[in-house]
């Protein structure tokens, strides 16, 4: 869907199909917004609608003589309205406009609220708006009286710099340039912070002229805090679907709730238990993952809107799921330096990582326009090397510290549960934001890759042991490798055979690195990057059809090209691209792997240098990989207090100082201190 924003010699022209965007609907050429708070007073009104005219479009659609059009949005009106829009609010007291009362702002009104129709001047226009709408707004203090009503309209006009919003998105008035409609909508709604509606003049099935944009405000001129699907003040949620309301089954929560739940379980249990393999560090590895996930999800929600260039915060199920993925990557990162840092250092490192990770994601998707549906590059490759960069800034292992890195049956069982959860949840997590055949391919390719990786893990693990036994750590590494390595190409036509091959290669290479180099960090992410480049190079329109441009958005034809117009007639949601060749896309995919590695390693090293400073109180050598430094363990409570209450112990000590009633503290190795205590008597 394309948009043209011509100069004054033409009009704002929209290539529009009414089924293409859920916020656009044609009803006698009028588009309404009904998105504000309820009011219980039946004699009052529910909301304000603030309307701006696009002068070139209005002049083109008007049947009456108009002034010479100029490139500008001007005020059409500030209208108290009911949610159902079937009637006008009652007027408190009908009075004619008094120019003397509004004289302090007449000059501003002439510039921002002019009448374009020649036969009806400014005074007539202002008087009409006042008598019809202004008198109905008297119940609100900010719009009570003629001067307050018009001043408030000017204040709202000044706060809605629509031309600047469009200009910042690269949308400039032109007679020949077309713009994607979704970009126009994003530019306006991203800055306003909520949904808007357009009033258009339709000249044909495919073309329309923008006449008006309508914005909604509550009666106290506030904007809602939730996305539209979660906003209870949206009247569409108060009407049955058969009478024009929104079908609850089409709410975003119905589409994404199961994916949301999968993401929570995957992050908190699947990833958390995966770090639970060190015997004396189970509480820290699992417990701190919950803290970091909760903290980073909130931080990522805020930054997501910054990097999406929104002036307001959107909170909804989709935004939370994006924040989930960021938090999962952060948890993966801290796995590289678990046990080497105290909780404060981990928190600081996580808060530093989130904006760096999101900046890297912005570079990949908005600037380089790479394909990375499952985050193999921008999430997991980044996370692995960011954590590695931090880890290198801390101590290196010696023999005494290596003895702490042992596991027991309980910790190994936790890792096995982690493997099962990741095995089952990862395919759906990769496909969370996809639909149709694309979603189908993602699930199939991810699942096959994990299956083949598991088989390879059992084979390699058996061959690497003298007694042909299996190692749970090997299986854990293989499952992660199989899922991550295919995640960047899961939506591509890689065929099931290559999905299986990717899993095999990833598991084999990761396990060989782990067995001989003692580390497999980042190997699956690098494989994901190279796989995405290879399949980007061999992909073609013959293989994918027009859906190729949904996967590789930069390969779509450029704006205003005849090829793009042809594609839009079949897939209207395709955006104008750069006309990249498969070779250029290959270079971009490879380059993004290098950019991600550079940003992650440098960012990790710099973060490590920051958090190792003395004022963060780094852990001492004897406190590394120990739970009891940060957690009160159940065994400690039993050791110090036994089965007696504190009061019982205190009483006993007061009477005869009976030290025999206390259990002696134990050392960390589980043996009692070998000290001699004498009776106080």
C-alpha positions as CSV (number, residue, x, y, z in Angstrom):
1,X,0.0,0.0,0.0
2,X,1.5,3.3,-1.1
3,X,1.0,6.9,-0.1
4,X,1.8,10.0,-2.1
5,X,2.2,13.4,-0.3
6,X,2.2,15.9,-3.2
7,X,2.9,19.6,-3.1
8,X,0.1,22.1,-3.3
9,X,-0.2,21.6,-7.0
10,X,-1.6,18.2,-6.2
11,X,-3.0,16.5,-3.1
12,X,-2.1,14.0,-0.5
13,X,-2.8,10.8,-2.5
14,X,-3.2,7.4,-0.9
15,X,-3.1,4.1,-2.8
16,X,-5.6,2.4,-0.5
17,X,-7.4,-0.9,-0.3
18,X,-9.9,-1.0,2.6
19,X,-8.9,-4.5,3.6
20,X,-5.2,-3.7,3.9
21,X,-4.9,-2.0,7.3
22,X,-7.1,-2.6,10.3
23,X,-7.2,1.1,11.2
24,X,-8.6,2.2,7.9
25,X,-12.3,1.8,7.1
26,X,-14.4,3.5,4.5
27,X,-17.9,4.7,5.5
28,X,-19.2,7.5,3.3
29,X,-15.7,8.9,3.1
30,X,-15.6,9.5,6.9
31,X,-13.2,7.8,9.3
32,X,-14.0,8.2,13.0
33,X,-12.0,7.5,16.2
34,X,-13.8,6.3,19.3
35,X,-11.0,5.5,21.7
36,X,-11.5,7.4,25.0
37,X,-12.7,7.1,28.5
38,X,-16.2,6.4,29.6
39,X,-18.4,9.0,31.3
40,X,-21.2,7.9,33.6
41,X,-23.2,11.2,33.2
42,X,-25.8,10.7,30.5
43,X,-26.2,14.4,29.9
44,X,-22.5,15.0,29.4
45,X,-20.2,13.7,26.7
46,X,-17.6,11.0,26.6
47,X,-14.6,12.3,24.7
48,X,-13.0,15.0,22.6
49,X,-12.2,14.6,18.9
50,X,-9.7,17.0,17.6
51,X,-9.7,17.2,13.8
52,X,-7.0,18.6,11.5
53,X,-7.6,19.4,7.8
54,X,-4.9,18.8,5.1
55,X,-5.6,21.8,3.0
56,X,-4.6,20.5,-0.5
57,X,-6.8,17.5,0.0
58,X,-9.7,19.5,1.3
59,X,-9.5,22.0,-1.6
60,X,-9.4,19.1,-4.1
61,X,-12.5,17.5,-2.6
62,X,-14.6,20.7,-2.0
63,X,-17.4,21.5,-4.4
64,X,-17.3,25.2,-3.4
65,X,-14.7,27.8,-4.4
66,X,-11.7,27.7,-2.0
67,X,-8.7,29.7,-1.3
68,X,-5.4,28.8,-3.0
69,X,-4.2,25.6,-1.3
70,X,-1.1,25.7,0.9
71,X,0.9,22.9,2.4
72,X,-0.4,22.9,5.9
73,X,-2.6,21.2,8.4
74,X,-5.2,23.5,10.0
75,X,-7.8,23.1,12.7
76,X,-11.2,21.8,11.6
77,X,-12.6,21.6,15.1
78,X,-12.6,20.5,18.7
79,X,-15.7,18.4,19.2
80,X,-17.2,17.0,22.4
81,X,-18.6,13.6,21.3
82,X,-20.4,10.5,22.6
83,X,-18.7,7.1,22.2
84,X,-21.5,5.8,19.9
85,X,-21.2,9.0,17.7
86,X,-24.9,8.8,16.9
87,X,-25.8,12.1,18.3
88,X,-24.3,15.5,19.3
89,X,-23.8,16.3,23.0
90,X,-26.4,18.7,24.5
91,X,-25.4,22.4,24.4
92,X,-25.3,24.1,27.8
93,X,-26.3,27.5,26.5
94,X,-26.3,28.6,22.9
95,X,-24.6,32.0,22.5
96,X,-23.1,33.7,19.5
97,X,-19.4,34.2,19.1
98,X,-18.1,37.4,20.6
99,X,-14.9,38.5,18.7
100,X,-14.0,40.9,21.5
101,X,-13.7,38.0,23.9
102,X,-11.3,36.0,21.7
103,X,-9.4,39.1,20.4
104,X,-6.2,38.1,22.2
105,X,-5.8,35.1,20.0
106,X,-7.5,36.2,16.7
107,X,-4.2,36.4,14.9
108,X,-3.3,32.8,15.9
109,X,-6.8,31.6,14.8
110,X,-6.3,33.2,11.4
111,X,-3.1,31.2,10.9
112,X,-4.2,27.9,12.6
113,X,-8.0,27.8,12.2
114,X,-8.8,29.6,8.9
115,X,-11.8,29.1,6.7
116,X,-10.7,27.9,3.3
117,X,-14.1,28.2,1.7
118,X,-14.3,31.7,0.0
119,X,-18.0,32.2,0.6
120,X,-17.7,31.6,4.3
121,X,-15.1,33.7,6.1
122,X,-13.3,33.1,9.4
123,X,-15.9,34.7,11.6
124,X,-18.7,32.5,10.2
125,X,-16.5,29.4,10.6
126,X,-15.5,30.2,14.1
127,X,-19.1,31.1,15.1
128,X,-20.4,27.8,13.6
129,X,-17.8,25.7,15.5
130,X,-18.5,27.6,18.7
131,X,-22.3,27.4,18.6
132,X,-22.3,23.7,17.6
133,X,-19.4,22.3,19.5
134,X,-18.0,24.9,21.9
135,X,-21.2,25.4,23.8
136,X,-21.4,21.7,24.4
137,X,-17.9,21.7,26.0
138,X,-18.9,23.9,29.0
139,X,-18.9,21.0,31.4
140,X,-15.1,20.8,31.2
141,X,-13.3,23.7,32.9
142,X,-10.4,23.8,30.3
143,X,-12.9,24.5,27.5
144,X,-15.5,26.6,29.4
145,X,-16.0,29.9,27.7
146,X,-15.2,31.1,24.3
147,X,-11.6,32.2,25.0
148,X,-10.8,28.9,26.8
149,X,-12.4,26.8,24.1
150,X,-10.4,28.3,21.2
151,X,-7.2,28.5,23.3
152,X,-7.4,24.8,24.1
153,X,-7.8,24.0,20.4
154,X,-4.6,26.1,19.6
155,X,-2.8,24.4,22.4
156,X,-3.6,21.0,21.0
157,X,-2.7,22.1,17.5
158,X,0.8,23.2,18.7
159,X,1.3,19.8,20.4
160,X,0.6,17.9,17.2
161,X,3.4,18.7,14.8
162,X,2.2,16.4,12.1
163,X,4.3,17.9,9.3
164,X,7.4,17.5,11.4
165,X,6.5,13.9,12.3
166,X,6.1,13.0,8.6
167,X,9.3,14.8,7.7
168,X,11.3,12.9,10.4
169,X,10.1,9.7,8.8
170,X,11.2,10.9,5.3
171,X,7.7,11.7,4.1
172,X,7.9,15.0,2.2
173,X,5.2,16.6,0.0
174,X,5.9,15.7,-3.6
175,X,4.0,15.3,-6.9
176,X,5.7,12.0,-7.9
177,X,6.9,10.2,-4.8
178,X,4.8,7.4,-3.3
179,X,5.1,6.4,0.4
180,X,4.0,3.2,2.1
181,X,0.8,3.8,3.9
182,X,2.0,1.9,7.0
183,X,4.9,4.4,7.3
184,X,2.5,7.3,7.2
185,X,0.4,5.7,9.9
186,X,3.4,4.8,12.0
187,X,4.8,8.4,11.7
188,X,1.6,9.9,13.0
189,X,0.6,7.3,15.6
190,X,4.1,6.7,16.8
191,X,4.4,10.3,17.8
192,X,0.8,10.8,19.0
193,X,1.0,7.7,21.0
194,X,-2.4,6.2,20.0
195,X,-4.5,5.2,17.1
196,X,-5.8,7.9,14.7
197,X,-8.3,7.8,11.8
198,X,-8.2,9.4,8.4
199,X,-11.1,11.0,6.4
200,X,-10.4,10.6,2.7
201,X,-12.0,11.6,-0.5
202,X,-12.2,8.6,-2.8
203,X,-11.7,9.2,-6.5
204,X,-11.3,5.6,-7.6
205,X,-10.9,2.1,-6.2
206,X,-7.2,2.5,-5.6
207,X,-6.6,6.2,-5.0
208,X,-7.9,8.7,-2.4
209,X,-7.1,12.2,-1.2
210,X,-6.4,12.8,2.5
211,X,-8.8,15.4,3.8
212,X,-8.6,15.1,7.6
213,X,-6.9,13.3,10.5
214,X,-8.8,12.9,13.7
215,X,-7.2,12.5,17.1
216,X,-8.9,11.5,20.4
217,X,-8.4,12.8,23.9
218,X,-10.2,12.0,27.1
219,X,-12.2,14.8,28.8
220,X,-9.1,15.7,30.9
221,X,-7.1,15.7,27.6
222,X,-5.0,12.7,28.5
223,X,-4.2,9.8,26.2
224,X,-4.9,6.2,27.1
225,X,-2.0,4.1,28.6
226,X,-2.8,0.8,27.0
227,X,-2.7,-0.4,23.4
228,X,-6.1,-0.3,21.7
229,X,-6.8,-4.0,22.3
230,X,-6.2,-3.6,26.1
231,X,-7.9,-0.2,26.5
232,X,-11.2,-0.6,28.4
233,X,-12.3,2.9,27.4
234,X,-12.4,1.8,23.7
235,X,-16.1,1.7,23.0
236,X,-15.6,-1.2,20.5
237,X,-15.1,-3.4,23.6
238,X,-18.5,-2.3,25.0
239,X,-20.4,-3.4,21.9
240,X,-21.2,-6.9,20.6
241,X,-19.5,-7.8,17.3
242,X,-22.8,-8.1,15.5
243,X,-23.6,-4.4,16.2
244,X,-20.2,-3.0,15.3
245,X,-18.1,-3.9,18.3
246,X,-14.8,-5.8,18.2
247,X,-14.9,-9.6,18.2
248,X,-13.1,-10.7,21.4
249,X,-11.7,-13.6,19.5
250,X,-9.8,-11.2,17.3
251,X,-8.1,-9.5,20.2
252,X,-4.3,-9.7,20.2
253,X,-4.4,-11.5,23.5
254,X,-6.2,-14.5,21.9
255,X,-3.4,-14.8,19.3
256,X,-0.4,-14.4,21.6
257,X,-1.4,-15.6,25.0
258,X,0.0,-19.2,24.6
259,X,3.2,-17.7,23.1
260,X,3.4,-15.4,26.0
261,X,3.1,-18.2,28.5
262,X,5.7,-20.3,26.6
263,X,8.1,-17.4,26.7
264,X,7.7,-17.1,30.5
265,X,8.3,-20.8,31.1
266,X,11.1,-20.9,28.6
267,X,13.0,-18.0,30.2
268,X,12.4,-18.7,33.9
269,X,12.6,-22.5,33.9
270,X,14.1,-23.6,30.6
271,X,17.0,-21.1,30.6
272,X,17.2,-20.7,34.4
273,X,17.5,-24.4,35.2
274,X,20.1,-24.7,32.4
275,X,22.5,-22.8,34.6
276,X,21.7,-25.0,37.5
277,X,24.6,-27.4,37.0
278,X,27.0,-26.1,39.6
279,X,26.4,-27.9,43.0
280,X,26.9,-25.0,45.4
281,X,25.5,-22.3,43.0
282,X,21.9,-23.5,42.3
283,X,20.1,-20.7,44.2
284,X,22.1,-18.0,42.5
285,X,21.9,-19.3,39.0
286,X,18.2,-20.0,39.1
287,X,17.1,-17.2,41.5
288,X,19.0,-14.4,40.0
289,X,17.6,-15.3,36.6
290,X,14.2,-14.4,37.9
291,X,15.4,-11.1,39.2
292,X,17.2,-10.2,35.9
293,X,14.3,-11.3,33.8
294,X,11.8,-9.2,35.8
295,X,14.0,-6.1,35.8
296,X,15.1,-6.3,32.1
297,X,11.6,-6.9,30.8
298,X,10.5,-3.6,32.3
299,X,13.5,-1.7,31.1
300,X,13.2,-3.2,27.6
301,X,9.5,-2.2,27.5
302,X,10.6,1.4,27.9
303,X,13.5,1.3,25.4
304,X,11.4,-0.6,22.8
305,X,9.3,2.5,22.3
306,X,12.5,4.7,22.1
307,X,14.0,2.6,19.4
308,X,10.7,2.5,17.6
309,X,10.8,6.3,17.7
310,X,7.5,6.5,19.6
311,X,7.0,9.6,21.8
312,X,4.7,7.6,24.1
313,X,4.9,4.2,25.8
314,X,2.8,1.4,24.3
315,X,2.0,-1.5,26.6
316,X,0.4,-4.6,25.2
317,X,0.9,-8.3,24.9
318,X,3.1,-7.9,21.7
319,X,5.3,-5.3,23.4
320,X,5.7,-7.5,26.4
321,X,6.7,-10.4,24.3
322,X,9.4,-8.4,22.5
323,X,10.7,-7.4,25.9
324,X,10.7,-11.1,26.9
325,X,13.0,-11.9,24.1
326,X,15.4,-9.2,25.1
327,X,15.4,-10.4,28.7
328,X,16.0,-14.0,27.5
329,X,19.1,-12.8,25.7
330,X,20.3,-11.0,28.8
331,X,19.9,-14.2,30.9
332,X,21.9,-16.1,28.4
333,X,24.7,-13.5,28.7
334,X,24.9,-13.6,32.5
335,X,25.4,-17.4,32.2
336,X,28.9,-16.7,31.1
337,X,29.9,-14.9,34.3
338,X,27.6,-16.5,36.8
339,X,29.5,-17.1,40.1
340,X,32.1,-14.5,39.3
341,X,30.0,-11.4,40.2
342,X,27.8,-10.3,43.0
343,X,24.1,-9.5,42.4
344,X,24.8,-5.8,42.1
345,X,27.4,-6.3,39.4
346,X,25.0,-8.6,37.5
347,X,22.2,-6.0,37.7
348,X,24.4,-3.2,36.5
349,X,25.7,-5.3,33.6
350,X,22.2,-6.3,32.6
351,X,21.0,-2.7,32.6
352,X,24.0,-1.7,30.4
353,X,23.4,-4.7,28.0
354,X,19.7,-4.0,27.3
355,X,20.2,-0.6,25.4
356,X,23.3,-2.0,23.6
357,X,21.5,-5.1,22.5
358,X,18.5,-3.0,21.3
359,X,20.8,-0.6,19.4
360,X,22.4,-3.6,17.7
361,X,18.9,-4.9,16.8
362,X,18.0,-1.4,15.4
363,X,21.1,-1.4,13.2
364,X,20.3,-4.9,11.8
365,X,16.6,-4.4,11.1
366,X,16.2,-0.7,10.4
367,X,19.6,0.2,8.8
368,X,21.0,-3.0,7.3
369,X,17.6,-4.7,6.9
370,X,18.7,-8.2,7.5
371,X,16.6,-11.4,7.9
372,X,16.8,-12.8,11.4
373,X,13.4,-14.1,12.4
374,X,14.4,-16.1,15.4
375,X,17.2,-13.9,16.7
376,X,20.1,-16.2,16.0
377,X,22.3,-13.2,15.3
378,X,20.9,-10.1,17.1
379,X,19.9,-12.0,20.2
380,X,21.9,-15.2,20.8
381,X,25.1,-14.4,19.0
382,X,25.2,-11.0,20.7
383,X,24.3,-12.4,24.1
384,X,27.0,-15.1,24.0
385,X,29.8,-12.7,23.1
386,X,28.6,-9.9,25.3
387,X,28.8,-12.3,28.3
388,X,32.1,-13.6,27.1
389,X,33.5,-10.1,27.0
390,X,32.5,-9.5,30.6
391,X,33.9,-12.9,31.7
392,X,37.3,-12.1,30.3
393,X,37.6,-9.1,32.5
394,X,37.4,-11.2,35.6
395,X,39.6,-13.9,37.1
396,X,40.9,-17.0,35.4
397,X,40.4,-20.4,36.8
398,X,43.0,-22.2,38.8
399,X,42.9,-25.7,40.3
400,X,41.4,-24.7,43.6
401,X,38.5,-22.8,41.9
402,X,37.9,-25.6,39.4
403,X,36.9,-27.9,42.3
404,X,33.8,-25.7,42.9
405,X,32.6,-26.3,39.4
406,X,31.2,-29.7,40.1
407,X,27.7,-31.0,39.9
408,X,25.6,-33.6,41.6
409,X,22.5,-35.6,40.7
410,X,20.1,-32.9,41.7
411,X,21.7,-30.1,39.6
412,X,22.1,-32.5,36.6
413,X,18.4,-33.4,36.9
414,X,17.6,-29.7,36.8
415,X,19.6,-29.4,33.6
416,X,17.7,-32.3,32.1
417,X,14.3,-30.7,32.8
418,X,15.7,-27.5,31.1
419,X,16.5,-29.6,28.0
420,X,13.0,-31.0,27.9
421,X,11.4,-27.5,28.2
422,X,13.6,-26.0,25.5
423,X,13.0,-28.9,23.2
424,X,9.3,-28.4,23.4
425,X,9.0,-24.6,23.6
426,X,11.7,-23.2,21.3
427,X,9.9,-23.9,17.9
428,X,6.8,-22.0,19.1
429,X,9.0,-19.2,20.5
430,X,10.7,-18.7,17.1
431,X,7.3,-18.6,15.4
432,X,5.5,-16.3,17.9
433,X,5.1,-13.3,15.6
434,X,4.6,-15.1,12.3
435,X,1.5,-16.3,10.5
436,X,0.4,-18.7,7.8
437,X,3.0,-20.7,5.8
438,X,5.8,-18.8,7.3
439,X,4.9,-19.8,10.8
440,X,4.5,-23.4,9.6
441,X,8.0,-23.5,8.2
442,X,9.5,-22.0,11.3
443,X,8.1,-24.7,13.6
444,X,9.0,-27.5,11.2
445,X,12.5,-26.3,10.6
446,X,13.3,-25.5,14.2
447,X,11.9,-28.9,15.4
448,X,13.8,-30.9,12.8
449,X,17.1,-29.1,13.7
450,X,16.7,-29.8,17.4
451,X,15.8,-33.5,16.7
452,X,18.9,-34.0,14.6
453,X,21.1,-32.2,17.2
454,X,19.9,-34.4,20.0
455,X,20.7,-37.6,18.0
456,X,24.2,-36.2,17.3
457,X,24.6,-35.3,21.0
458,X,24.0,-38.9,22.1
459,X,26.4,-40.2,19.5
460,X,29.3,-37.8,20.3
461,X,28.7,-38.1,24.0
462,X,28.9,-41.9,23.9
463,X,32.1,-41.8,21.7
464,X,33.8,-39.3,24.0
465,X,33.4,-41.5,27.1
466,X,35.6,-44.5,27.8
467,X,32.6,-46.5,28.9
468,X,30.3,-45.2,26.2
469,X,28.1,-43.3,28.7
470,X,26.1,-40.2,28.0
471,X,26.7,-36.7,29.5
472,X,23.8,-34.4,30.2
473,X,25.9,-31.3,29.6
474,X,26.5,-32.5,26.0
475,X,22.8,-32.9,25.4
476,X,22.2,-29.4,26.8
477,X,24.8,-27.9,24.5
478,X,23.4,-29.7,21.4
479,X,19.8,-28.7,22.0
480,X,20.8,-25.0,22.3
481,X,23.0,-25.4,19.2
482,X,20.3,-26.9,17.1
483,X,17.7,-24.3,18.0
484,X,20.0,-21.3,17.7
485,X,21.7,-22.2,14.5
486,X,18.5,-22.6,12.5
487,X,16.7,-19.7,14.1
488,X,17.8,-17.1,11.6
489,X,16.7,-19.1,8.6
490,X,13.7,-20.9,10.1
491,X,11.3,-18.9,8.0
492,X,13.2,-19.5,4.7
493,X,12.7,-22.4,2.2
494,X,15.7,-24.3,3.4
495,X,14.0,-27.7,2.9
496,X,13.7,-30.3,5.7
497,X,16.9,-31.9,4.7
498,X,19.0,-28.8,5.3
499,X,17.1,-28.2,8.6
500,X,18.3,-31.6,9.7
501,X,21.8,-30.9,8.4
502,X,22.0,-27.6,10.2
503,X,21.2,-29.3,13.5
504,X,23.8,-32.0,12.9
505,X,26.6,-29.6,12.0
506,X,25.7,-27.3,14.9
507,X,25.7,-30.1,17.5
508,X,28.9,-31.7,16.2
509,X,30.9,-28.4,16.0
510,X,29.6,-27.2,19.4
511,X,30.4,-30.4,21.1
512,X,33.9,-30.7,19.6
513,X,34.7,-27.2,20.7
514,X,33.4,-28.0,24.2
515,X,35.3,-31.3,24.5
516,X,38.7,-30.0,23.1
517,X,38.6,-26.2,23.8
518,X,36.3,-26.4,26.9
519,X,33.9,-23.8,25.5
520,X,31.3,-23.7,22.8
521,X,30.1,-20.1,23.4
522,X,28.8,-18.4,20.3
523,X,29.4,-21.2,17.8
524,X,25.6,-21.7,17.1
525,X,25.1,-18.0,16.6
526,X,28.0,-17.8,14.1
527,X,26.5,-20.7,12.2
528,X,23.1,-19.0,12.2
529,X,24.7,-15.9,10.6
530,X,26.5,-17.8,7.9
531,X,23.4,-19.9,7.2
532,X,21.3,-16.8,6.8
533,X,23.8,-15.4,4.3
534,X,23.9,-18.6,2.2
535,X,20.2,-19.0,1.9
536,X,19.8,-15.3,1.2
537,X,22.1,-15.7,-1.7
538,X,20.3,-18.7,-3.2
539,X,16.8,-17.4,-2.6
540,X,14.8,-16.2,-5.6
541,X,11.4,-14.9,-6.5
542,X,10.8,-18.1,-8.5
543,X,11.2,-20.1,-5.2
544,X,9.2,-17.8,-2.9
545,X,6.9,-15.8,-5.2
546,X,6.1,-12.4,-3.9
547,X,6.4,-13.6,-0.3
548,X,10.2,-13.3,-0.9
549,X,9.8,-9.5,-0.1
550,X,8.2,-10.3,3.2
551,X,11.3,-12.1,4.3
552,X,14.0,-9.9,2.7
553,X,12.3,-6.5,2.9
554,X,15.2,-4.7,1.2
555,X,14.9,-6.8,-1.9
556,X,11.5,-5.4,-2.7
557,X,11.3,-3.0,-5.7
558,X,11.9,0.7,-5.0
559,X,9.0,3.1,-4.5
560,X,7.1,4.3,-7.6
561,X,8.4,1.4,-9.7
562,X,6.0,-0.5,-12.0
563,X,7.2,-3.8,-10.4
564,X,6.2,-2.6,-6.9
565,X,2.7,-1.6,-8.2
566,X,2.2,-5.0,-9.7
567,X,3.3,-6.7,-6.4
568,X,0.9,-4.5,-4.4
569,X,-2.0,-5.7,-6.4
570,X,-1.3,-9.2,-5.0
571,X,0.2,-8.5,-1.6
572,X,-0.8,-5.0,-0.5
573,X,1.2,-5.1,2.8
574,X,4.6,-5.2,1.0
575,X,6.7,-2.2,1.7
576,X,8.8,-0.4,-0.9
577,X,12.4,-1.7,-0.6
578,X,15.8,-0.9,-2.0
579,X,15.8,-3.3,-4.9
580,X,18.7,-5.3,-3.5
581,X,20.1,-8.2,-5.4
582,X,20.6,-11.6,-3.7
583,X,24.4,-10.9,-3.6
584,X,23.9,-7.6,-1.9
585,X,21.6,-9.2,0.7
586,X,24.3,-11.9,1.2
587,X,26.9,-9.2,1.9
588,X,24.5,-7.5,4.4
589,X,23.9,-10.7,6.3
590,X,27.6,-11.4,6.6
591,X,28.4,-7.8,7.5
592,X,25.8,-7.9,10.3
593,X,27.5,-10.9,11.9
594,X,30.7,-8.9,12.0
595,X,28.9,-5.8,13.4
596,X,27.2,-7.9,16.1
597,X,30.4,-9.6,17.1
598,X,32.2,-6.2,17.3
599,X,29.5,-4.5,19.3
600,X,29.0,-7.4,21.6
601,X,32.6,-8.1,22.5
602,X,33.6,-4.4,22.9
603,X,30.4,-3.7,24.8
604,X,31.0,-6.7,27.1
605,X,34.6,-5.8,27.8
606,X,33.7,-2.2,28.6
607,X,30.9,-3.4,30.9
608,X,33.3,-5.8,32.6
609,X,35.8,-3.0,33.2
610,X,33.0,-0.9,34.8
611,X,31.6,-3.5,37.1
612,X,35.0,-4.8,38.3
613,X,35.7,-1.5,40.0
614,X,36.4,-1.8,43.8
615,X,33.3,0.2,44.8
616,X,31.1,-2.6,43.4
617,X,32.8,-4.9,46.0
618,X,33.8,-7.8,43.8
619,X,33.6,-11.2,45.2
620,X,36.6,-12.6,47.0
621,X,38.2,-15.8,45.8
622,X,36.6,-18.0,48.5
623,X,33.1,-16.6,47.7
624,X,33.1,-17.5,44.1
625,X,30.4,-20.0,43.0
626,X,28.9,-20.1,46.5
627,X,25.1,-19.7,47.2
628,X,25.5,-18.9,50.9
629,X,27.1,-15.5,50.1
630,X,23.8,-14.1,48.8
631,X,21.1,-16.6,50.0
632,X,19.9,-17.9,53.3
633,X,20.0,-21.6,52.8
634,X,17.6,-24.1,54.5
635,X,20.6,-26.1,55.8
636,X,21.9,-22.9,57.6
637,X,18.7,-22.3,59.4
638,X,18.7,-25.8,60.7
639,X,22.3,-25.7,61.7
640,X,22.0,-22.5,63.7
641,X,18.5,-22.9,65.2
642,X,17.8,-26.6,65.2
643,X,14.3,-27.4,66.3
644,X,14.1,-24.8,69.1
645,X,12.8,-21.3,69.0
646,X,15.0,-18.3,69.6
647,X,13.3,-17.5,72.8
648,X,13.9,-21.1,74.1
649,X,17.6,-20.8,73.3
650,X,17.9,-17.4,75.0
651,X,16.1,-18.6,78.1
652,X,18.4,-21.6,78.4
653,X,21.5,-19.4,78.0
654,X,20.3,-17.0,80.7
655,X,19.8,-19.8,83.3
656,X,22.8,-21.9,83.0
657,X,24.6,-20.9,79.8
658,X,23.9,-24.4,78.4
659,X,25.8,-24.4,75.2
660,X,24.9,-28.0,74.7
661,X,21.4,-26.9,73.5
662,X,22.9,-25.3,70.5
663,X,24.0,-27.1,67.4
664,X,27.5,-26.1,66.3
665,X,27.8,-24.3,62.9
666,X,29.2,-26.5,60.1
667,X,31.8,-25.7,57.6
668,X,30.9,-25.5,53.9
669,X,32.4,-29.0,53.3
670,X,29.7,-30.4,55.6
671,X,32.0,-31.3,58.6
672,X,31.6,-29.8,62.1
673,X,34.3,-27.4,63.3
674,X,36.8,-29.3,65.3
675,X,36.9,-26.9,68.3
676,X,36.8,-27.6,72.0
677,X,34.2,-25.7,74.1
678,X,34.3,-25.7,77.9
679,X,31.3,-25.4,80.1
680,X,31.0,-21.9,81.6
681,X,30.9,-23.4,85.1
